[in-house]
């Protein structure tokens, strides 16, 4: 039986820090970020199902979110202003991400690869429907990071907060607007306020 390095490689997500161009009061790694995106994507799909009559798979959305940045173990975290600077850079970076996903898949036993290919490189139509919620959750996670940094007095994140908040509104996703109104305000509160004391 051949040794597989896939899970050991995934555990290295904790070493890849986000927000590399920003002055952070607390570092955030892609492992922490991916867990939060999974929770938020699950929530957004629940909102879709319960408030808007949908029937999407919230657990699948959470799984896709857990792995949405896994390729960054190999590529590192490319800052958003660089990644989206122009379509050519975005296209090249997409190729790099695809190559990184194939590299991760090569670390798995052969009989696991199709299962993880469907997570690292989702192509099913049902997954395409979920990707919008994962993308919104990814943006909400970034917005929450901005809120947390600003609560610590770090004005470095002010413009990022405004830009990210607007980008979520621009998605025109009713589920995101519900999250804004019902869940996001709590992220600006202290622990005692959240607990209702």
C-alpha positions, 0 to 999 in steps of 0.5 A: 500500500502506497503512502498518500500525502493528500491529507498532510498537505491539506493540513498545511492550510494553516500556514497560508496567511491571507491579507498579505498586503494589509496591516493585520491586528490578527493574522488569518490563515486559509484554514480558518477562512475556509471553515468560516466560508463553509459555515456561511455558505451552509447558512446562505443555502439554508436561507435560500431553502427556508425563506425562498422555497429552494431545495439546494444541498446546504451540506454540499455547499459547505463541503465545496466551501471547505475546499474552495481555497485548497489550491492555495496550499501550492499557489499561496494566497494571491491578493485580490487586487492582483488576481482581478487586475485584468482578465489576462492575469485572472485567466493565467491564475485560473490555469495555475489553480487548475494545475495546483488542483491536479497536483493535489489530486495526484497525492490521493490514492487512485480510488479517491481521486474522482471523489475529490476531483468533484470537490476541487474542480466542481463541474456538476450543474448542481454544484454550479448553482451552489458556487454562487453561495460559496462565492457570497460566503467567501465575500462575507468572510472577507467582510467579517474580517474587515469588521473585526479589524476595524473593531480593533481600531485598524482603519487599514480595512475601511476601504476594503470593507466598503468595497467588499460590502458593495460587491456583495450587494452587487451580486443581487442575491436575496439570501445575502440581503437576508444575511446582511439584515439578520446575521451580520450586525452581530459581528460588530458586537462584544461577547456580552452583547451577543450572549444577551447579558 
